Amino acid sequence: MNKTININLGGFFFHIDEVAYQKLKRYLESISRSLSDDPQGKNEIIADIEARISELLSEKITDARQVVNEGDIDDVIKIMGQPEDYAEAEESYNDSSYSYQRNNTSGKKLFRDPDDKFLGGVASGVAHYFDVDPIWIRLGLLALFFGAGFGILLYIILWILLPEAKTTAEKLQMEGEPVNIDNIEKKIRKEFTAVSENVKDLANQASDKIKDGAQEFSEKMNKTFSGKTKKNNGLQDFINTIGKIILVFFKVIGKFIGAILVFIAAAVILSLIIGGFSVGSLEFLDFDGEMLQYPPFFYDSMLPKWVLTLALFLLVGIPFLILFVLGLRILSSSVKQISKPTSLSLLGIWIVALLTMIFTGLEFGTSHANYGETNTKKSFNIIANDTLTLKMYNDDDIYYQDNLRRSTRKQEVEINNIKMVYTNNVKVDVKKSNSNEAYYVIQKESRGKSKFKARKNAEKIQHNISIENKTITIDAFFISEFKNLWKDEEIHIIFYLPENAIVYFDNSIKNFLYHVDNVGDIYDKDMANHYFIMTSYSLKCLDCEEEKDNKILEDKTI
């Protein structure tokens, strides 16, 4: 039967039997003696060790009435380590009842890092847990904040839920280091060294200021006793006051500039994030339709569009991120400067993004460098005194046009589940045939990296012309591959008629006639709904004078 003792260890109450108490007491005393030669931070080290032992015992004790026994203390000492492994103790703690084994059973835990924080230390604590640079966690939260406002909510939730790493043991757990005597001692000495250096720097600064003040006072006293008048001292005070006012003015201007930098940088980064979604940076999530509008150089590129979007985002976003941090540093001196490794990483990423954009730009330029065309000739049965009717047709199932007209504007359409380009850039002309044969020539024009590829692109343009009796129906559009969205493409159709052949221009073709040569120089649009005969030189209107006479007669009647 063992005697039970009640103890307070690290702020927690425990029941412990006498044998276990004596072993724990000898263990703590031996640690205390090992620190006697260097008392700096001794109390804090002992307090952290007791807190860690208390935490380990709390994991073992599941019932408040349970008693801590000798085996529990042995298990704790195995985790914490023996004092002689920490430093040379005056009296070695050698107990054959257990053997030392360094073991990290705690693993990493999520805490808020109070030593590296902008607000609450959430990002730095999460970065420790995932072993990444805090800048990436901050950028992720910033992207979530500007993207959907979710970042600030997530940050607040983590700020509330995550405890702050206050003790040395908690900081070691946050960094994934074993919580034992050796690591606690190293951590505390490191912190004391940092504090000592800060105090030393502050003392040096204070000493310099005192020396400067004493020197200034000595100079003033010398001036006073050397016969300097009070008027000069008053003038000097006035100049100093003006200098202070100017200094305050420039500080205010500096804060204002910092605020502008933060506002502009945040606005640009937000625009980039929204733009990244709008141009389909997440195209793999099946975003499509009208919201996906890519810049011209994204088309016909070797690189995937999401790579180009990411490169463009980084190319513009990284400089503005630097400006954002610079603005924050101007507004608040507590904001830390971006570390050198992070700066070099961002610089490397930015250079890669720049090279990607340069390569894509050069590739885009070469894809438009050469012009190519194809010419196709086809005959049709029209002779002298025959009447040919020309009209245009649009397939409303592909793309509906309320006002059918020639245009260089291109539209994205889907044909048989394939994305294509719809264009109305079709030109129609009528000329005299050099023979008695009637025929038409279709000129398809496109661009490419070489003339050969440009001709190949032109050949792939889809356009139809149908002939029924003496009526020719021309597609008012053509279809091209989607990669050619930003290439200059057009179709020019020229009809060659023999002399005395008659052509009637339907109203649907009036907006597609292009520089049709005729007697009387009638405008292209005015040629619609009229009959023209092919003379030995060009077309001549057959019913234009009659229409003109009817109009004069109507005016006289009115």
C-alpha atoms as one frame of an Amber mdcrd trajectory, in Angstrom:
protein
   0.000   0.000   0.000   1.473   3.349  -1.089   0.799   6.791   0.296  -1.013
   9.180  -2.097   0.028  12.832  -2.483  -1.882  15.703  -4.101   0.260  17.988
  -6.301  -0.222  21.010  -8.578   1.823  20.515 -11.736   1.673  23.095 -14.523
  -1.630  24.438 -13.250  -3.306  20.998 -13.093  -4.225  18.951 -10.025  -3.003
  15.320  -9.813  -3.195  12.411  -7.346   0.216  10.691  -7.303   1.587   7.876
  -5.174   4.654   8.517  -3.005   7.150   6.447  -5.077   6.135   8.176  -8.300
   6.251  11.573  -6.547   9.815  10.986  -5.328  10.951   9.923  -8.812   9.315
  12.985 -10.420  10.809  15.246  -7.736  14.347  13.843  -8.255  13.876  14.245
 -12.031  12.896  17.930 -11.782  15.601  18.680  -9.214  18.244  17.099 -11.434
  17.063  19.262 -14.351  17.199  22.332 -12.116  20.775  21.506 -11.048  21.785
  21.026 -14.688  20.756  24.633 -15.288  22.508  26.087 -12.244  25.624  27.173
 -14.144  23.532  29.221 -16.554  20.468  30.641 -14.786  19.330  32.616 -17.879
  15.768  31.513 -18.604  15.960  28.812 -15.931  12.550  29.491 -14.428  10.861
  29.612 -17.816  12.508  26.354 -18.894  11.385  24.592 -15.699   7.860  26.014
 -16.117   7.660  24.761 -19.702   8.959  21.336 -18.713   6.367  21.083 -15.919
   3.634  22.204 -18.313   4.685  19.543 -20.827   4.805  16.810 -18.146   1.363
  17.943 -16.989   0.055  17.645 -20.538   1.512  14.141 -20.968   0.058  12.979
 -17.646  -3.349  14.456 -18.541  -3.382  12.267 -21.661  -2.864   9.208 -19.479
  -5.282  10.104 -16.701  -8.831   9.643 -17.945 -10.511   9.707 -14.525 -10.058
  12.510 -11.973  -9.831   9.849  -9.217  -7.060   7.944 -10.999  -3.633   7.980
  -9.309  -0.384   8.647 -11.175   1.966   5.699 -10.601   5.661   5.039 -11.163
   5.068   3.556 -14.625   3.350   6.756 -15.750   6.375   8.806 -14.650   8.709
   6.386 -16.465   6.718   6.849 -19.689   6.888  10.641 -19.349  10.651  10.586
 -18.755  11.136   8.411 -21.849   9.463  11.127 -23.906  11.102  14.103 -22.201
  14.628  12.677 -22.054  17.204  12.379 -19.296  18.883  15.464 -17.834  22.397
  14.255 -18.680  21.463  14.264 -22.358  20.415  17.890 -21.987  23.556  19.156
 -20.216  26.219  17.956 -17.823  24.350  17.811 -14.510  26.176  18.128 -11.184
  24.641  14.843 -10.136  23.740  12.502 -12.940  20.245  11.183 -12.913  20.901
   7.472 -13.348  18.053   5.187 -12.547  18.211   1.619 -13.841  14.453   1.307
 -13.533  14.030   2.878 -16.981  16.095   3.574 -20.097  16.058   6.785 -22.107
  14.505   6.772 -25.526  14.041   9.995 -27.487  10.644   9.805 -29.103   8.341
  12.364 -30.645   4.831  11.169 -29.899   3.155  14.519 -30.110   3.583  15.251
 -33.816   2.593  18.584 -35.274  -0.311  20.553 -33.888  -2.109  23.576 -35.240
  -1.439  26.801 -33.351  -1.401  30.493 -34.159   2.172  31.782 -34.384   2.558
  34.966 -32.290   6.136  35.575 -33.475   5.352  35.859 -37.215   2.003  37.482
 -37.790   0.241  40.258 -39.653  -3.005  39.970 -37.679  -3.526  36.865 -35.593
  -0.737  34.540 -36.754  -3.169  32.131 -38.458  -1.361  31.962 -41.803   2.039
  31.427 -40.184   0.672  28.686 -37.910  -0.948  26.851 -40.837   2.308  27.238
 -42.785   4.236  25.567 -39.950   1.745  22.683 -39.984   2.073  22.070 -43.734
   5.795  22.995 -43.798   5.462  25.749 -46.431   6.411  29.410 -46.551   3.740
  31.591 -44.866   3.568  33.821 -47.961   1.752  31.080 -49.906  -0.888  30.640
 -47.197  -1.377  34.416 -47.070  -1.699  34.580 -50.859  -4.247  31.761 -50.776
  -6.330  33.514 -48.122  -6.027  36.768 -50.061  -7.217  35.057 -53.246 -10.201
  33.578 -51.395 -10.967  36.973 -49.910 -10.955  38.805 -53.238 -12.497  35.917
 -55.142 -15.654  35.334 -53.116 -15.191  36.986 -49.735 -14.668  33.525 -48.214
 -11.073  34.159 -47.153 -11.876  36.623 -44.366 -14.557  34.303 -42.952 -12.136
  31.357 -42.979  -9.440  33.492 -41.336 -11.805  34.608 -38.540 -12.959  31.032
 -37.905  -9.370  29.776 -37.672  -8.459  32.750 -35.463 -11.224  31.749 -33.054
 -10.609  27.996 -33.104  -6.816  27.824 -33.116  -5.027  28.498 -29.813  -1.974
  30.732 -29.734   1.392  29.028 -29.186   2.372  30.793 -25.962   4.646  28.333
 -24.195   7.878  26.924 -25.557   6.372  23.434 -25.626   3.464  24.654 -27.756
   5.855  26.388 -30.169   7.822  23.146 -30.516   4.610  21.229 -31.194   3.644
  23.819 -33.797   6.975  23.315 -35.588   6.780  19.517 -35.309   9.806  19.234
 -33.002   9.946  16.680 -30.153   8.894  18.339 -26.899  11.783  17.280 -24.664
  14.300  18.983 -22.412  16.898  19.438 -25.126  14.573  21.187 -27.578  12.897
  23.314 -24.897  16.324  24.526 -23.731  17.435  25.327 -27.297  14.201  27.165
 -28.074  14.303  29.324 -24.955  17.994  30.174 -25.353  17.315  31.160 -28.952
  14.502  33.463 -27.848  16.672  34.949 -25.086  19.448  35.541 -27.616  17.053
  37.371 -29.906  15.750  39.483 -27.023  19.315  40.252 -25.919  20.235  41.401
 -29.417  17.156  43.639 -29.573  17.934  45.123 -26.173  21.530  45.678 -27.246
  20.405  47.439 -30.429  17.987  49.629 -28.486  20.702  50.453 -25.964  23.091
  51.427 -28.756  20.438  53.607 -30.361  19.639  55.258 -27.029  23.349  55.810
 -26.385  23.773  57.437 -29.801  20.800  59.700 -29.187  22.170  60.711 -25.780
  25.551  61.482 -27.331  23.915  63.535 -30.080  21.800  65.403 -27.534  24.812
  66.097 -25.338  26.811  67.323 -28.335  23.937  69.578 -29.443  23.564  70.946
 -25.904  27.304  71.564 -25.738  27.248  73.441 -29.041  24.345  75.608 -27.899
  26.125  76.391 -24.637  29.278  77.338 -26.526  27.284  79.622 -28.775  25.565
  81.224 -25.784  28.777  81.920 -23.874  30.593  83.032 -27.020  28.271  86.031
 -27.379  25.506  84.636 -29.580  22.338  86.622 -29.144  18.967  85.221 -28.221
  17.675  86.494 -31.544  19.800  83.917 -33.346  18.530  81.161 -31.021  14.946
  82.269 -31.766  15.636  82.143 -35.486  17.135  78.669 -35.101  14.063  77.497
 -33.140  11.805  78.925 -35.851  13.766  77.071 -38.560  13.608  73.838 -36.514
   9.846  74.247 -36.102   9.381  74.782 -39.838  11.541  71.711 -40.463   9.364
  69.619 -38.131   6.204  70.854 -39.857   7.654  69.951 -43.253   8.687  66.535
 -41.896   5.161  65.877 -40.598   3.748  67.015 -43.941   5.924  64.559 -45.832
   4.966  61.780 -43.388   1.284  62.463 -44.101   2.013  62.468 -47.821   3.877
  59.170 -47.369   0.899  57.595 -45.584  -1.372  58.862 -48.348   0.907  57.328
 -50.987   0.943  54.064 -49.013  -2.861  54.031 -48.918  -3.007  54.659 -52.690
  -0.533  51.837 -53.328  -2.568  49.425 -51.193  -5.829  50.443 -52.890  -4.490
  50.235 -56.448  -2.611  46.971 -55.843  -5.648  45.358 -54.174  -7.919  46.532
 -57.006  -5.583  45.132 -59.667  -5.174  41.805 -57.863  -8.965  41.561 -57.443
  -9.445  42.359 -61.139  -6.924  39.679 -62.067  -8.716  37.082 -59.961 -12.100
  37.969 -61.442 -10.536  38.119 -64.904  -8.933  34.738 -64.351 -12.366  33.228
 -63.757 -13.979  35.123 -66.636 -11.431  33.990 -69.231 -11.770  30.406 -68.114
  -8.792  29.771 -65.888 -10.959  27.007 -64.426 -12.097  25.708 -67.780 -11.527
  22.183 -66.513 -14.539  22.740 -64.197 -16.701  22.975 -67.345 -17.126  26.756
 -67.321 -18.090  27.720 -70.831 -20.333  29.949 -72.891 -20.300  33.683 -72.996
 -18.198  34.082 -69.858 -15.093  32.612 -71.497 -13.421  35.391 -73.435  -9.749
  34.807 -74.092  -7.178  37.394 -75.170  -6.169  37.070 -78.851  -2.778  35.482
 -78.174  -4.425  32.559 -76.346  -5.646  31.096 -79.632  -3.636  28.711 -81.793
  -1.012  28.441 -79.036   1.007  25.358 -78.148   0.438  25.909 -74.422  -2.897
  25.139 -72.692  -5.105  28.135 -71.963  -5.010  27.573 -68.199  -1.178  27.759
 -68.285  -1.339  31.044 -70.203  -3.962  32.411 -67.799  -1.832  31.506 -64.792
   1.292  33.001 -66.399  -0.528  36.259 -67.203  -1.919  36.407 -63.663   1.532
  35.934 -62.121   3.211  38.335 -64.553   0.923  41.192 -63.521  -0.010  40.044
 -60.027   3.456  39.591 -58.481   4.609  43.226 -59.016   1.333  44.502 -57.591
   1.673  42.097 -54.664   5.055  43.688 -53.940   3.429  47.134 -54.174   0.683
  45.954 -51.825   3.207  44.862 -49.191   5.189  48.085 -49.724   2.037  50.131
 -49.136   1.309  48.193 -45.951   4.862  48.818 -44.729   4.428  52.547 -45.382
   1.176  52.568 -43.432   2.439  50.416 -40.566   5.998  49.802 -39.407   4.911
  46.529 -37.775   4.406  44.887 -41.172   7.411  42.704 -41.888   9.421  42.851
 -45.077   9.153  39.907 -47.461  11.962  37.510 -46.643  14.846  37.035 -49.054
  13.969  33.392 -49.938  10.385  34.416 -50.659  11.545  37.385 -52.742  13.870
  35.208 -54.799  11.096  32.628 -55.264   8.654  35.290 -56.466  11.310  36.713
 -58.793  11.956  33.291 -60.300   8.239  32.650 -60.805   7.811  36.087 -62.369
  10.692  35.494 -64.809   9.174  32.152 -65.854   5.795  33.858 -66.412   7.492
  36.616 -68.431   9.303  34.102 -70.649   6.021  32.217 -71.143   4.259  35.385
 -72.301   7.156  36.348 -74.586   7.123  32.890 -76.171   3.335  33.026 -76.624
   3.489  36.538 -78.079   6.137  35.527 -80.600   4.127  32.465 -81.482   0.985
  34.588 -81.949   2.888  37.016 -84.155   4.267  34.261 -86.363   0.795  32.683
 -86.714  -0.364  35.912 -88.444   2.847  36.632 -90.321   1.920  35.280 -93.753
  -1.103  35.707 -95.996  -2.502  32.931 -98.150  -5.517  32.365-100.396  -7.168
  29.684-102.453  -9.126  30.207-105.699 -11.845  27.865-106.885 -13.531  28.273
-110.296 -16.930  26.781-111.137 -19.085  27.200-114.248 -22.862  27.569-114.392
 -25.400  27.640-117.253 -26.189  31.265-118.120 -26.073  32.624-121.672 -26.985
  35.890-123.352 -30.526  37.143-122.624 -30.873  34.732-119.671 -31.743  36.256
-116.307 -29.683  35.256-113.258 -30.970  35.918-109.748 -28.458  36.372-106.894
 -29.484  36.223-103.257 -27.971  35.545 -99.829 -28.963  32.950 -97.231 -28.236
  32.633 -93.513 -28.664  29.460 -91.453 -30.502  30.694 -88.383 -29.978  27.349
 -86.663 -26.247  28.075 -86.554 -26.444  31.773 -85.650 -29.522  33.991 -85.939
 -29.061  37.363 -87.650 -31.882  39.883 -87.462 -30.151  42.305 -89.828 -28.144
  40.344 -92.348 -25.053  42.302 -93.398 -21.359  41.910 -94.121 -19.188  42.159
 -90.991 -15.701  41.176 -89.864 -17.020  40.343 -86.404 -16.696  36.682 -85.452
 -18.982  34.612 -83.268 -18.398  31.383 -81.405 -20.819  28.659 -82.482 -21.127
  24.939 -81.906 -21.694  22.573 -84.798 -22.005  18.842 -84.080 -20.583  19.466
 -80.579 -17.498  21.112 -82.084 -16.677  24.744 -81.330 -16.317  26.749 -84.546
 -16.209  30.391 -85.719 -19.079  32.052 -87.599 -18.296  35.122 -89.783 -20.293
  37.257 -92.269 -17.246  38.672 -94.038 -18.439  37.646 -97.513 -17.975  39.987
-100.513 -19.879  39.599-103.790 -18.925  41.187-107.127 -20.105  40.820-110.732
 -17.819  41.337-113.744 -17.845  40.715-117.506 -16.610  37.333-118.675 -13.853
  37.330-121.276 -15.660  34.528-123.058 -19.218  33.351-123.592 -18.902  31.149
-120.513 -20.534  32.077-117.204 -18.621  31.090-114.104 -17.725  32.263-110.604
 -14.489  32.311-108.614 -14.366  31.874-104.839 -11.343  33.450-103.151 -10.792
  32.280 -99.568  -8.215  34.228 -97.568  -6.529  33.420 -94.259  -3.258  33.812
 -92.386  -0.677  31.438 -90.914   2.917  30.937 -89.811   3.872  30.312 -93.431
   2.169  30.794 -96.777   1.636  27.052 -97.003  -0.135  26.947 -93.601  -2.095
  30.078 -94.507  -3.387  28.363 -97.675  -4.227  25.253 -95.654  -6.221  27.382
 -93.214  -8.030  29.008 -96.161  -8.870  25.616 -97.655 -10.560  24.551 -94.405
 -13.008  27.470 -94.510 -16.545  26.080 -94.964 -18.853  27.964 -97.358 -21.653
  26.863 -99.695 -23.175  28.137-102.946 -26.260  26.413-104.356 -27.603  26.761
-107.927 -31.210  25.938-108.776 -32.433  26.717-112.304 -31.163  30.238-112.832
 -31.091  31.261-109.169 -27.851  31.204-107.195 -28.110  31.216-103.389 -24.953
  32.232-101.566 -24.256  31.557 -97.891 -24.052  34.917 -96.126 -21.527  33.405
 -93.715 -18.637  30.993 -93.536 -17.428  28.603 -90.822 -13.804  28.335 -89.708
 -11.806  26.475 -87.083 -12.007  27.929 -83.599  -8.258  28.501 -83.376  -8.604
  31.025 -86.226 -10.862  33.306 -84.197  -8.424  36.217 -84.350  -7.074  35.638
 -87.833  -8.076  37.904 -90.710 -10.230  35.689 -92.895 -12.692  36.562 -95.649
 -14.380  35.206 -98.779 -14.583  37.138-102.038 -16.965  35.727-104.697 -16.785
  37.130-108.235 -19.422  36.193-110.837 -18.345  36.473-114.483 -21.272  36.921
-116.952 -21.199  36.938-120.743 -22.367  39.996-122.653 -26.172  40.616-122.713
 -26.713  38.327-119.722 -29.107  39.829-117.190 -28.694  39.674-113.408 -31.245
  40.496-110.738 -29.970  41.410-107.256 -32.294  40.203-104.527 -32.822  42.497
-101.536 -30.944  40.037 -99.286 -27.673  40.662-101.155 -27.567  44.448-100.894
 -25.263  44.494 -97.832 -22.825  42.029 -99.402 -22.212  43.692-102.794 -18.671
  44.996-102.918 -17.492  47.606-105.423 -19.684  46.337-108.284 -18.741  48.337
-111.387 -21.790  49.678-113.283 -22.850  52.385-115.698 -24.047  55.378-113.719
 -21.948  54.525-110.648 -24.939  53.365-108.658 -24.126  52.602-105.032 -23.870
  48.911-104.163 -26.824  48.982-101.787 -28.990  50.776-104.362 -28.449  47.989
-106.891 -30.711  45.632-104.943 -34.190  44.915-106.350 -33.084  45.926-109.843
 -32.248  44.205-113.144 -28.859  44.820-114.729 -27.613  43.760-118.163 -23.965
  43.038-118.849 -22.669  45.356-121.543 -19.342  45.142-123.300 -17.768  46.881
-120.317 -19.911  46.615-117.186 -23.432  46.319-115.834 -26.215  48.695-116.864
 -29.469  49.088-114.962 -32.605  48.209-116.951 -35.308  49.533-114.618 -33.625
  52.342-112.685 -34.893  55.132-115.063 -38.427  53.774-114.874 -38.305  53.867
-111.091 -36.952  57.395-111.210 -39.768  58.549-113.563 -42.394  56.958-111.328
 -41.002  58.758-108.335 -41.088  62.141-110.157 -44.680  61.485-111.196 -45.667
  60.670-107.622 -44.068  63.891-106.383 -45.994  65.960-108.960 -49.265  64.276
-108.002 -48.715  65.132-104.357
